[in-house]
């Protein structure tokens, strides 16, 4: 049983993990995703010109 599971992990599980990894990479670099990535990258700078005051921190 151990040798069977070891062989399964060495071949098919590794292939599945490789395909999953390549799929994630393809999803991240897919055409049309640049605006989404740019929006997420700009989150820390959204309120740079008009920062929140101390009295506004607790309110949402």
PDB file with one MODEL, atoms N, CA, C and O in Angstrom:
MODEL        1
ATOM      1  N   UNK A   1       0.824  -1.183   0.000  1.00  0.00           N
ATOM      2  CA  UNK A   1       0.000   0.000   0.000  1.00  0.00           C
ATOM      3  C   UNK A   1       0.880   1.263   0.000  1.00  0.00           C
ATOM      4  O   UNK A   1       0.585   2.213  -0.725  1.00  0.00           O
ATOM      5  N   UNK A   2       1.941   1.282   0.793  1.00  0.00           N
ATOM      6  CA  UNK A   2       2.819   2.438   0.842  1.00  0.00           C
ATOM      7  C   UNK A   2       3.475   2.686  -0.502  1.00  0.00           C
ATOM      8  O   UNK A   2       3.558   3.831  -0.945  1.00  0.00           O
ATOM      9  N   UNK A   3       3.943   1.639  -1.158  1.00  0.00           N
ATOM     10  CA  UNK A   3       4.618   1.823  -2.437  1.00  0.00           C
ATOM     11  C   UNK A   3       3.648   2.347  -3.492  1.00  0.00           C
ATOM     12  O   UNK A   3       4.024   3.160  -4.336  1.00  0.00           O
ATOM     13  N   UNK A   4       2.404   1.882  -3.443  1.00  0.00           N
ATOM     14  CA  UNK A   4       1.405   2.384  -4.389  1.00  0.00           C
ATOM     15  C   UNK A   4       1.144   3.872  -4.161  1.00  0.00           C
ATOM     16  O   UNK A   4       1.111   4.647  -5.118  1.00  0.00           O
ATOM     17  N   UNK A   5       0.960   4.274  -2.911  1.00  0.00           N
ATOM     18  CA  UNK A   5       0.716   5.679  -2.620  1.00  0.00           C
ATOM     19  C   UNK A   5       1.933   6.528  -2.949  1.00  0.00           C
ATOM     20  O   UNK A   5       1.803   7.661  -3.413  1.00  0.00           O
ATOM     21  N   UNK A   6       3.124   5.974  -2.705  1.00  0.00           N
ATOM     22  CA  UNK A   6       4.348   6.707  -3.034  1.00  0.00           C
ATOM     23  C   UNK A   6       4.456   6.914  -4.546  1.00  0.00           C
ATOM     24  O   UNK A   6       4.806   8.002  -5.006  1.00  0.00           O
ATOM     25  N   UNK A   7       4.157   5.873  -5.307  1.00  0.00           N
ATOM     26  CA  UNK A   7       4.210   5.983  -6.768  1.00  0.00           C
ATOM     27  C   UNK A   7       3.154   6.961  -7.278  1.00  0.00           C
ATOM     28  O   UNK A   7       3.415   7.727  -8.205  1.00  0.00           O
ATOM     29  N   UNK A   8       1.971   6.939  -6.680  1.00  0.00           N
ATOM     30  CA  UNK A   8       0.905   7.861  -7.061  1.00  0.00           C
ATOM     31  C   UNK A   8       1.326   9.297  -6.784  1.00  0.00           C
ATOM     32  O   UNK A   8       1.116  10.176  -7.620  1.00  0.00           O
ATOM     33  N   UNK A   9       1.917   9.544  -5.620  1.00  0.00           N
ATOM     34  CA  UNK A   9       2.347  10.896  -5.271  1.00  0.00           C
ATOM     35  C   UNK A   9       3.483  11.359  -6.166  1.00  0.00           C
ATOM     36  O   UNK A   9       3.546  12.536  -6.519  1.00  0.00           O
ATOM     37  N   UNK A  10       4.364  10.473  -6.534  1.00  0.00           N
ATOM     38  CA  UNK A  10       5.501  10.842  -7.375  1.00  0.00           C
ATOM     39  C   UNK A  10       5.089  11.178  -8.803  1.00  0.00           C
ATOM     40  O   UNK A  10       5.769  11.955  -9.473  1.00  0.00           O
ATOM     41  N   UNK A  11       4.011  10.615  -9.267  1.00  0.00           N
ATOM     42  CA  UNK A  11       3.661  10.823 -10.669  1.00  0.00           C
ATOM     43  C   UNK A  11       2.420  11.706 -10.829  1.00  0.00           C
ATOM     44  O   UNK A  11       2.535  12.848 -11.274  1.00  0.00           O
ATOM     45  N   UNK A  12       1.257  11.205 -10.480  1.00  0.00           N
ATOM     46  CA  UNK A  12       0.017  11.896 -10.787  1.00  0.00           C
ATOM     47  C   UNK A  12      -0.225  13.107  -9.897  1.00  0.00           C
ATOM     48  O   UNK A  12      -0.713  14.136 -10.365  1.00  0.00           O
ATOM     49  N   UNK A  13       0.110  12.990  -8.633  1.00  0.00           N
ATOM     50  CA  UNK A  13      -0.088  14.149  -7.751  1.00  0.00           C
ATOM     51  C   UNK A  13       0.847  15.287  -8.151  1.00  0.00           C
ATOM     52  O   UNK A  13       0.454  16.453  -8.143  1.00  0.00           O
ATOM     53  N   UNK A  14       2.074  14.943  -8.497  1.00  0.00           N
ATOM     54  CA  UNK A  14       3.013  15.975  -8.928  1.00  0.00           C
ATOM     55  C   UNK A  14       2.540  16.619 -10.230  1.00  0.00           C
ATOM     56  O   UNK A  14       2.657  17.833 -10.398  1.00  0.00           O
ATOM     57  N   UNK A  15       2.020  15.836 -11.129  1.00  0.00           N
ATOM     58  CA  UNK A  15       1.489  16.372 -12.379  1.00  0.00           C
ATOM     59  C   UNK A  15       0.290  17.284 -12.107  1.00  0.00           C
ATOM     60  O   UNK A  15       0.159  18.345 -12.718  1.00  0.00           O
ATOM     61  N   UNK A  16      -0.584  16.866 -11.187  1.00  0.00           N
ATOM     62  CA  UNK A  16      -1.733  17.694 -10.837  1.00  0.00           C
ATOM     63  C   UNK A  16      -1.329  19.012 -10.211  1.00  0.00           C
ATOM     64  O   UNK A  16      -1.904  20.052 -10.530  1.00  0.00           O
ATOM     65  N   UNK A  17      -0.344  18.983  -9.321  1.00  0.00           N
ATOM     66  CA  UNK A  17       0.131  20.218  -8.700  1.00  0.00           C
ATOM     67  C   UNK A  17       0.802  21.131  -9.719  1.00  0.00           C
ATOM     68  O   UNK A  17       0.649  22.350  -9.653  1.00  0.00           O
ATOM     69  N   UNK A  18       1.537  20.559 -10.651  1.00  0.00           N
ATOM     70  CA  UNK A  18       2.173  21.347 -11.699  1.00  0.00           C
ATOM     71  C   UNK A  18       1.124  22.019 -12.582  1.00  0.00           C
ATOM     72  O   UNK A  18       1.259  23.194 -12.921  1.00  0.00           O
ATOM     73  N   UNK A  19       0.094  21.287 -12.952  1.00  0.00           N
ATOM     74  CA  UNK A  19      -0.971  21.863 -13.776  1.00  0.00           C
ATOM     75  C   UNK A  19      -1.728  22.953 -13.022  1.00  0.00           C
ATOM     76  O   UNK A  19      -2.106  23.967 -13.610  1.00  0.00           O
ATOM     77  N   UNK A  20      -1.949  22.750 -11.729  1.00  0.00           N
ATOM     78  CA  UNK A  20      -2.594  23.780 -10.913  1.00  0.00           C
ATOM     79  C   UNK A  20      -1.738  25.035 -10.859  1.00  0.00           C
ATOM     80  O   UNK A  20      -2.252  26.142 -11.017  1.00  0.00           O
ATOM     81  N   UNK A  21      -0.444  24.875 -10.637  1.00  0.00           N
ATOM     82  CA  UNK A  21       0.475  26.009 -10.590  1.00  0.00           C
ATOM     83  C   UNK A  21       0.482  26.762 -11.912  1.00  0.00           C
ATOM     84  O   UNK A  21       0.411  27.991 -11.919  1.00  0.00           O
ATOM     85  N   UNK A  22       0.564  26.059 -13.014  1.00  0.00           N
ATOM     86  CA  UNK A  22       0.554  26.711 -14.326  1.00  0.00           C
ATOM     87  C   UNK A  22      -0.782  27.406 -14.596  1.00  0.00           C
ATOM     88  O   UNK A  22      -0.824  28.454 -15.240  1.00  0.00           O
ATOM     89  N   UNK A  23      -1.867  26.818 -14.101  1.00  0.00           N
ATOM     90  CA  UNK A  23      -3.170  27.452 -14.247  1.00  0.00           C
ATOM     91  C   UNK A  23      -3.269  28.748 -13.474  1.00  0.00           C
ATOM     92  O   UNK A  23      -3.847  29.719 -13.963  1.00  0.00           O
ATOM     93  N   UNK A  24      -2.711  28.779 -12.267  1.00  0.00           N
ATOM     94  CA  UNK A  24      -2.709  30.013 -11.473  1.00  0.00           C
ATOM     95  C   UNK A  24      -1.879  31.087 -12.164  1.00  0.00           C
ATOM     96  O   UNK A  24      -2.282  32.250 -12.210  1.00  0.00           O
ATOM     97  N   UNK A  25      -0.729  30.706 -12.700  1.00  0.00           N
ATOM     98  CA  UNK A  25       0.112  31.661 -13.414  1.00  0.00           C
ATOM     99  C   UNK A  25      -0.616  32.192 -14.656  1.00  0.00           C
ATOM    100  O   UNK A  25      -0.587  33.392 -14.930  1.00  0.00           O
ATOM    101  N   UNK A  26      -1.256  31.310 -15.392  1.00  0.00           N
ATOM    102  CA  UNK A  26      -2.005  31.740 -16.583  1.00  0.00           C
ATOM    103  C   UNK A  26      -3.165  32.657 -16.197  1.00  0.00           C
ATOM    104  O   UNK A  26      -3.460  33.615 -16.912  1.00  0.00           O
ATOM    105  N   UNK A  27      -3.828  32.369 -15.067  1.00  0.00           N
ATOM    106  CA  UNK A  27      -4.938  33.211 -14.614  1.00  0.00           C
ATOM    107  C   UNK A  27      -4.435  34.600 -14.241  1.00  0.00           C
ATOM    108  O   UNK A  27      -5.098  35.591 -14.545  1.00  0.00           O
ATOM    109  N   UNK A  28      -3.290  34.694 -13.598  1.00  0.00           N
ATOM    110  CA  UNK A  28      -2.758  35.989 -13.170  1.00  0.00           C
ATOM    111  C   UNK A  28      -2.319  36.841 -14.357  1.00  0.00           C
ATOM    112  O   UNK A  28      -2.436  38.066 -14.315  1.00  0.00           O
ATOM    113  N   UNK A  29      -1.822  36.214 -15.400  1.00  0.00           N
ATOM    114  CA  UNK A  29      -1.318  36.960 -16.555  1.00  0.00           C
ATOM    115  C   UNK A  29      -2.271  36.917 -17.747  1.00  0.00           C
ATOM    116  O   UNK A  29      -1.851  37.139 -18.882  1.00  0.00           O
ATOM    117  N   UNK A  30      -3.536  36.637 -17.502  1.00  0.00           N
ATOM    118  CA  UNK A  30      -4.498  36.552 -18.597  1.00  0.00           C
ATOM    119  C   UNK A  30      -4.728  37.934 -19.202  1.00  0.00           C
ATOM    120  O   UNK A  30      -4.581  38.946 -18.516  1.00  0.00           O
ATOM    121  N   UNK A  31      -5.086  37.978 -20.473  1.00  0.00           N
ATOM    122  CA  UNK A  31      -5.366  39.269 -21.104  1.00  0.00           C
ATOM    123  C   UNK A  31      -6.575  39.935 -20.443  1.00  0.00           C
ATOM    124  O   UNK A  31      -7.570  39.278 -20.137  1.00  0.00           O
ATOM    125  N   UNK A  32      -6.472  41.230 -20.234  1.00  0.00           N
ATOM    126  CA  UNK A  32      -7.571  41.967 -19.646  1.00  0.00           C
ATOM    127  C   UNK A  32      -7.504  42.098 -18.140  1.00  0.00           C
ATOM    128  O   UNK A  32      -8.356  42.768 -17.557  1.00  0.00           O
ATOM    129  N   UNK A  33      -6.536  41.492 -17.486  1.00  0.00           N
ATOM    130  CA  UNK A  33      -6.465  41.577 -16.029  1.00  0.00           C
ATOM    131  C   UNK A  33      -5.607  42.737 -15.545  1.00  0.00           C
ATOM    132  O   UNK A  33      -5.536  42.984 -14.341  1.00  0.00           O
ATOM    133  N   UNK A  34      -4.959  43.448 -16.444  1.00  0.00           N
ATOM    134  CA  UNK A  34      -4.083  44.557 -16.027  1.00  0.00           C
ATOM    135  C   UNK A  34      -4.839  45.643 -15.262  1.00  0.00           C
ATOM    136  O   UNK A  34      -4.319  46.115 -14.250  1.00  0.00           O
ATOM    137  N   UNK A  35      -6.041  46.071 -15.684  1.00  0.00           N
ATOM    138  CA  UNK A  35      -6.744  47.096 -14.896  1.00  0.00           C
ATOM    139  C   UNK A  35      -7.057  46.642 -13.469  1.00  0.00           C
ATOM    140  O   UNK A  35      -7.003  47.447 -12.538  1.00  0.00           O
ATOM    141  N   UNK A  36      -7.374  45.391 -13.295  1.00  0.00           N
ATOM    142  CA  UNK A  36      -7.664  44.869 -11.958  1.00  0.00           C
ATOM    143  C   UNK A  36      -6.411  44.903 -11.098  1.00  0.00           C
ATOM    144  O   UNK A  36      -6.462  45.319  -9.940  1.00  0.00           O
ATOM    145  N   UNK A  37      -5.291  44.470 -11.653  1.00  0.00           N
ATOM    146  CA  UNK A  37      -4.037  44.474 -10.911  1.00  0.00           C
ATOM    147  C   UNK A  37      -3.589  45.901 -10.596  1.00  0.00           C
ATOM    148  O   UNK A  37      -3.067  46.152  -9.510  1.00  0.00           O
ATOM    149  N   UNK A  38      -3.780  46.831 -11.516  1.00  0.00           N
ATOM    150  CA  UNK A  38      -3.405  48.226 -11.266  1.00  0.00           C
ATOM    151  C   UNK A  38      -4.270  48.838 -10.165  1.00  0.00           C
ATOM    152  O   UNK A  38      -3.771  49.591  -9.329  1.00  0.00           O
ATOM    153  N   UNK A  39      -5.553  48.519 -10.163  1.00  0.00           N
ATOM    154  CA  UNK A  39      -6.445  49.026  -9.126  1.00  0.00           C
ATOM    155  C   UNK A  39      -6.035  48.495  -7.756  1.00  0.00           C
ATOM    156  O   UNK A  39      -6.014  49.249  -6.783  1.00  0.00           O
ATOM    157  N   UNK A  40      -5.715  47.231  -7.670  1.00  0.00           N
ATOM    158  CA  UNK A  40      -5.295  46.639  -6.401  1.00  0.00           C
ATOM    159  C   UNK A  40      -3.960  47.216  -5.950  1.00  0.00           C
ATOM    160  O   UNK A  40      -3.754  47.426  -4.755  1.00  0.00           O
ATOM    161  N   UNK A  41      -3.062  47.474  -6.875  1.00  0.00           N
ATOM    162  CA  UNK A  41      -1.754  48.030  -6.519  1.00  0.00           C
ATOM    163  C   UNK A  41      -1.867  49.463  -6.016  1.00  0.00           C
ATOM    164  O   UNK A  41      -0.996  49.918  -5.274  1.00  0.00           O
ATOM    165  N   UNK A  42      -2.914  50.185  -6.400  1.00  0.00           N
ATOM    166  CA  UNK A  42      -3.073  51.578  -5.996  1.00  0.00           C
ATOM    167  C   UNK A  42      -3.838  51.757  -4.686  1.00  0.00           C
ATOM    168  O   UNK A  42      -4.047  52.894  -4.263  1.00  0.00           O
ATOM    169  N   UNK A  43      -4.254  50.695  -4.039  1.00  0.00           N
ATOM    170  CA  UNK A  43      -5.027  50.797  -2.805  1.00  0.00           C
ATOM    171  C   UNK A  43      -4.311  51.625  -1.736  1.00  0.00           C
ATOM    172  O   UNK A  43      -4.960  52.473  -1.122  1.00  0.00           O
ATOM    173  N   UNK A  44      -3.015  51.434  -1.475  1.00  0.00           N
ATOM    174  CA  UNK A  44      -2.370  52.236  -0.417  1.00  0.00           C
ATOM    175  C   UNK A  44      -2.335  53.733  -0.710  1.00  0.00           C
ATOM    176  O   UNK A  44      -2.148  54.525   0.214  1.00  0.00           O
ATOM    177  N   UNK A  45      -2.506  54.141  -1.947  1.00  0.00           N
ATOM    178  CA  UNK A  45      -2.383  55.545  -2.323  1.00  0.00           C
ATOM    179  C   UNK A  45      -3.718  56.221  -2.613  1.00  0.00           C
ATOM    180  O   UNK A  45      -3.722  57.352  -3.099  1.00  0.00           O
ATOM    181  N   UNK A  46      -4.829  55.590  -2.342  1.00  0.00           N
ATOM    182  CA  UNK A  46      -6.134  56.155  -2.693  1.00  0.00           C
ATOM    183  C   UNK A  46      -6.447  57.444  -1.945  1.00  0.00           C
ATOM    184  O   UNK A  46      -7.028  58.363  -2.522  1.00  0.00           O
ATOM    185  N   UNK A  47      -6.077  57.526  -0.684  1.00  0.00           N
ATOM    186  CA  UNK A  47      -6.409  58.703   0.117  1.00  0.00           C
ATOM    187  C   UNK A  47      -5.162  59.525   0.413  1.00  0.00           C
ATOM    188  O   UNK A  47      -5.066  60.148   1.471  1.00  0.00           O
ATOM    189  N   UNK A  48      -4.222  59.532  -0.495  1.00  0.00           N
ATOM    190  CA  UNK A  48      -2.983  60.251  -0.282  1.00  0.00           C
ATOM    191  C   UNK A  48      -3.207  61.763  -0.239  1.00  0.00           C
ATOM    192  O   UNK A  48      -2.605  62.449   0.587  1.00  0.00           O
ATOM    193  N   UNK A  49      -4.052  62.285  -1.105  1.00  0.00           N
ATOM    194  CA  UNK A  49      -4.301  63.731  -1.161  1.00  0.00           C
ATOM    195  C   UNK A  49      -5.313  64.194  -0.122  1.00  0.00           C
ATOM    196  O   UNK A  49      -5.291  65.359   0.275  1.00  0.00           O
ATOM    197  N   UNK A  50      -6.194  63.318   0.323  1.00  0.00           N
ATOM    198  CA  UNK A  50      -7.225  63.668   1.283  1.00  0.00           C
ATOM    199  C   UNK A  50      -7.280  62.581   2.359  1.00  0.00           C
ATOM    200  O   UNK A  50      -8.205  61.768   2.362  1.00  0.00           O
ATOM    201  N   UNK A  51      -6.306  62.554   3.270  1.00  0.00           N
ATOM    202  CA  UNK A  51      -6.288  61.481   4.275  1.00  0.00           C
ATOM    203  C   UNK A  51      -7.420  61.649   5.283  1.00  0.00           C
ATOM    204  O   UNK A  51      -7.951  62.744   5.471  1.00  0.00           O
ATOM    205  N   UNK A  52      -7.771  60.555   5.918  1.00  0.00           N
ATOM    206  CA  UNK A  52      -8.829  60.586   6.923  1.00  0.00           C
ATOM    207  C   UNK A  52      -8.294  61.220   8.195  1.00  0.00           C
ATOM    208  O   UNK A  52      -7.125  61.047   8.540  1.00  0.00           O
ATOM    209  N   UNK A  53      -9.145  61.947   8.885  1.00  0.00           N
ATOM    210  CA  UNK A  53      -8.773  62.552  10.165  1.00  0.00           C
ATOM    211  C   UNK A  53      -8.892  61.530  11.277  1.00  0.00           C
ATOM    212  O   UNK A  53      -9.383  60.421  11.067  1.00  0.00           O
ATOM    213  N   UNK A  54      -8.434  61.915  12.471  1.00  0.00           N
ATOM    214  CA  UNK A  54      -8.503  61.017  13.617  1.00  0.00           C
ATOM    215  C   UNK A  54      -9.940  60.705  14.026  1.00  0.00           C
ATOM    216  O   UNK A  54     -10.218  59.606  14.504  1.00  0.00           O
ATOM    217  N   UNK A  55     -10.850  61.653  13.844  1.00  0.00           N
ATOM    218  CA  UNK A  55     -12.232  61.432  14.219  1.00  0.00           C
ATOM    219  C   UNK A  55     -12.974  60.524  13.235  1.00  0.00           C
ATOM    220  O   UNK A  55     -14.048  60.021  13.565  1.00  0.00           O
ATOM    221  N   UNK A  56     -12.437  60.308  12.055  1.00  0.00           N
ATOM    222  CA  UNK A  56     -13.079  59.484  11.038  1.00  0.00           C
ATOM    223  C   UNK A  56     -12.593  58.038  11.058  1.00  0.00           C
ATOM    224  O   UNK A  56     -13.133  57.207  10.328  1.00  0.00           O
ATOM    225  N   UNK A  57     -11.612  57.719  11.853  1.00  0.00           N
ATOM    226  CA  UNK A  57     -11.023  56.381  11.815  1.00  0.00           C
ATOM    227  C   UNK A  57     -12.003  55.306  12.253  1.00  0.00           C
ATOM    228  O   UNK A  57     -12.012  54.221  11.672  1.00  0.00           O
ATOM    229  N   UNK A  58     -12.824  55.570  13.254  1.00  0.00           N
ATOM    230  CA  UNK A  58     -13.735  54.562  13.766  1.00  0.00           C
ATOM    231  C   UNK A  58     -15.017  54.461  12.967  1.00  0.00           C
ATOM    232  O   UNK A  58     -15.722  53.458  13.077  1.00  0.00           O
ATOM    233  N   UNK A  59     -15.339  55.452  12.177  1.00  0.00           N
ATOM    234  CA  UNK A  59     -16.588  55.455  11.407  1.00  0.00           C
ATOM    235  C   UNK A  59     -16.405  54.834  10.055  1.00  0.00           C
ATOM    236  O   UNK A  59     -15.336  54.924   9.452  1.00  0.00           O
ATOM    237  N   UNK A  60     -17.478  54.186   9.567  1.00  0.00           N
ATOM    238  CA  UNK A  60     -17.432  53.603   8.217  1.00  0.00           C
ATOM    239  C   UNK A  60     -18.702  53.889   7.508  1.00  0.00           C
ATOM    240  O   UNK A  60     -18.870  53.487   6.357  1.00  0.00           O
TER     241      UNK A  60
ENDMDL
END
